[in-house]
């Protein structure tokens, strides 16, 4: 079974503010991640349809389509619903955090962010993602083995 490493992960960073986008991309690029920046939710959704990232860092406050709406669209699509979404926000109200989690967000990074915190949260989300994928593969393999055993038992009888 091949297990991808966190460092081979592709991360999409979505933020309409050039400075925040560049800062996040710089922090993560220095750690060896493959990055795909997008400056709007609409552009990001179109790009994700072409190639799914392993993880998404998503600004909440953006003009046009905000981060909550982008997350809602991702979680409504069977092809993208399992991609972990980490919200990046200056919002500090509990109701906003609750809304983000209810929409399927995996975590929050609060602006202004610390590089060490960004790396730690990204690493945690990727580790959980890859462990979940490994568990799903193991379950699939075990289910096939069970089906084969049942077929063998049926053939014997």
C-alpha positions as CSV (number, residue, x, y, z in Angstrom):
1,X,0.0,0.0,0.0
2,X,1.5,3.3,-1.0
3,X,1.2,6.0,1.7
4,X,1.8,9.6,0.5
5,X,3.8,11.8,2.7
6,X,2.7,15.1,3.9
7,X,5.4,16.8,2.0
8,X,4.1,15.4,-1.3
9,X,0.7,17.0,-0.6
10,X,-0.8,19.6,-2.8
11,X,-2.4,22.5,-1.0
12,X,-4.7,25.1,-2.5
13,X,-4.5,28.5,-0.8
14,X,-7.5,30.7,-1.5
15,X,-7.3,34.4,-0.3
16,X,-8.3,37.6,-2.1
17,X,-5.7,39.6,-0.3
18,X,-2.4,39.4,-2.2
19,X,-0.2,39.8,0.9
20,X,-1.9,37.1,2.9
21,X,-1.9,34.7,-0.1
22,X,1.8,35.4,-0.7
23,X,2.7,34.9,3.0
24,X,0.8,31.6,3.3
25,X,2.3,30.3,0.0
26,X,5.8,31.4,1.2
27,X,5.5,29.6,4.6
28,X,4.3,26.4,3.0
29,X,6.6,26.4,0.0
30,X,9.6,26.7,2.4
31,X,8.4,23.4,3.9
32,X,8.3,21.7,0.6
33,X,4.6,21.5,-0.1
34,X,3.2,21.8,-3.7
35,X,1.0,24.9,-3.8
36,X,-1.8,26.2,-5.9
37,X,-2.8,29.8,-5.1
38,X,-6.2,31.3,-6.0
39,X,-7.4,34.8,-5.3
40,X,-11.2,34.1,-5.5
41,X,-13.6,31.4,-4.6
42,X,-14.9,31.2,-8.2
43,X,-11.4,30.6,-9.6
44,X,-10.6,28.1,-6.9
45,X,-13.8,26.0,-7.6
46,X,-13.0,25.9,-11.3
47,X,-9.5,24.8,-10.6
48,X,-10.5,22.2,-8.1
49,X,-12.8,20.6,-10.7
50,X,-9.8,20.1,-12.9
51,X,-7.5,18.7,-10.2
52,X,-8.3,18.1,-6.5
53,X,-5.9,19.3,-3.9
54,X,-5.2,17.3,-0.8
55,X,-6.0,20.3,1.5
56,X,-7.5,23.7,1.2
57,X,-6.6,26.8,3.2
58,X,-9.6,29.2,2.6
59,X,-10.0,32.8,3.6
60,X,-13.5,33.5,5.0
61,X,-13.9,37.1,4.0
62,X,-13.7,37.5,0.2
63,X,-15.8,39.6,-2.2
64,X,-18.3,37.9,-4.3
65,X,-18.3,34.3,-2.9
66,X,-17.1,34.2,0.7
67,X,-15.2,31.3,2.2
68,X,-18.2,29.8,3.8
69,X,-20.0,29.6,0.5
70,X,-17.0,28.0,-1.2
71,X,-16.8,25.4,1.6
72,X,-20.6,24.7,1.3
73,X,-20.2,24.1,-2.4
74,X,-17.2,21.8,-1.9
75,X,-18.9,19.8,0.8
76,X,-22.1,19.4,-1.4
77,X,-20.1,17.8,-4.2
78,X,-19.3,14.1,-3.8
79,X,-16.0,14.6,-5.7
80,X,-14.7,17.2,-3.3
81,X,-16.5,16.7,0.0
82,X,-13.6,14.8,1.6
83,X,-11.0,17.5,1.0
84,X,-10.2,19.1,4.4
85,X,-10.8,22.8,4.5
86,X,-9.0,25.0,7.0
87,X,-10.5,28.4,7.3
88,X,-8.1,31.4,7.5
89,X,-9.9,34.3,9.2
90,X,-9.6,37.5,11.2
91,X,-13.1,36.8,12.5
92,X,-13.1,35.9,16.1
93,X,-16.7,35.5,16.9
94,X,-17.8,32.1,18.2
95,X,-20.8,32.1,15.8
96,X,-18.5,32.3,12.8
97,X,-16.4,29.4,14.1
98,X,-19.5,27.3,14.7
99,X,-20.8,28.1,11.2
100,X,-17.5,27.1,9.7
101,X,-17.5,23.8,11.5
102,X,-21.2,23.2,10.6
103,X,-20.4,23.7,7.0
104,X,-17.7,21.0,7.1
105,X,-14.6,23.0,7.9
106,X,-11.8,21.0,9.6
107,X,-10.0,23.8,11.4
108,X,-9.3,27.5,11.7
109,X,-6.2,29.6,11.5
110,X,-6.7,33.1,12.9
111,X,-5.1,36.2,11.3
112,X,-2.6,37.5,12.1
113,X,-1.1,34.0,12.0
114,X,2.2,32.6,13.1
115,X,4.2,30.5,10.7
116,X,4.7,27.7,13.2
117,X,0.9,27.5,13.9
118,X,0.2,27.3,10.1
119,X,2.7,24.5,9.7
120,X,1.4,22.6,12.7
121,X,-2.3,22.8,11.7
122,X,-1.5,21.9,8.1
123,X,0.6,18.9,9.2
124,X,-2.2,17.7,11.5
125,X,-4.8,17.9,8.8
126,X,-2.7,16.1,6.3
127,X,-1.7,13.4,8.7
128,X,-5.4,12.8,9.5
129,X,-6.3,12.8,5.8
130,X,-3.6,10.2,4.9
131,X,-4.5,8.0,7.9
132,X,-8.2,8.1,6.9
133,X,-7.3,7.2,3.3
134,X,-5.1,4.4,4.6
135,X,-8.0,3.1,6.8
136,X,-10.4,3.3,3.9
137,X,-8.0,1.2,1.8
138,X,-7.6,-1.3,4.6
139,X,-11.4,-1.6,5.0
140,X,-11.8,-2.0,1.2
141,X,-9.2,-4.8,1.2
142,X,-10.8,-6.5,4.2
143,X,-14.2,-6.4,2.6
144,X,-12.8,-7.9,-0.6
145,X,-11.2,-10.7,1.5
146,X,-14.5,-11.3,3.3
147,X,-16.4,-11.5,0.0
148,X,-13.8,-14.0,-1.3
149,X,-14.1,-16.1,1.8
150,X,-17.9,-16.1,1.5
151,X,-17.6,-17.2,-2.1
152,X,-15.2,-19.9,-1.2
153,X,-17.5,-21.2,1.5
154,X,-20.4,-21.1,-0.9
155,X,-18.4,-23.0,-3.5
156,X,-17.5,-25.7,-0.9
157,X,-21.2,-26.2,0.1
